[in-house]
């Protein structure tokens, strides 16, 4: 039977796994903590728990940030980091789509949400891209929007910029960071020092913004 050990107010499930070569800690998406170890001495696991406390807290903080992007489907919607009621003016387009569905089937509801984020992407993002393109004195050929699971945006060598419609869930300053980031790739198709200097020239707090965005796991 597995045990529970503690580190200050944190608790973890201790799993004895004799076939492992090393001990490791896993922080699950629900913020539960599991420690697996080949060593029988509980004292070792407790010391290991304390040793990894800072790392664990960082993972828990990331989980917290990701939870902020989650809403109760059909009741709420996340727009630019704020949660709105489905009955709000901001959710009018989504509310109409959900009403036309006449079903609560999860896949179809999620599809309606995806359509909503694509809709507001077309409403909001072109003006932000053009704004920064003007002040950076850069030209792009094509601007596209689609839901992506592994990146917030992309820029091709043919000057085609694609932005993730999931950006509509995060704060506007993070949206601007992605826009400037992708526009900067029109000049530097890499992440060199000169690339980051270009981004920093137009967004002085880009390092902080980049870290905040990195801590957010892309929603499914």
Helices and strands as residue ranges (DSSP letters): E 3-7, E 10-16, E 24-27, E 33-37, H 42-51, H 53-67, E 76-79, E 82-85, G 89-91, H 92-101, H 106-135, E 142-146, E 153-155, E 160-164, G 165-169, H 172-184, H 193-202, H 206-214
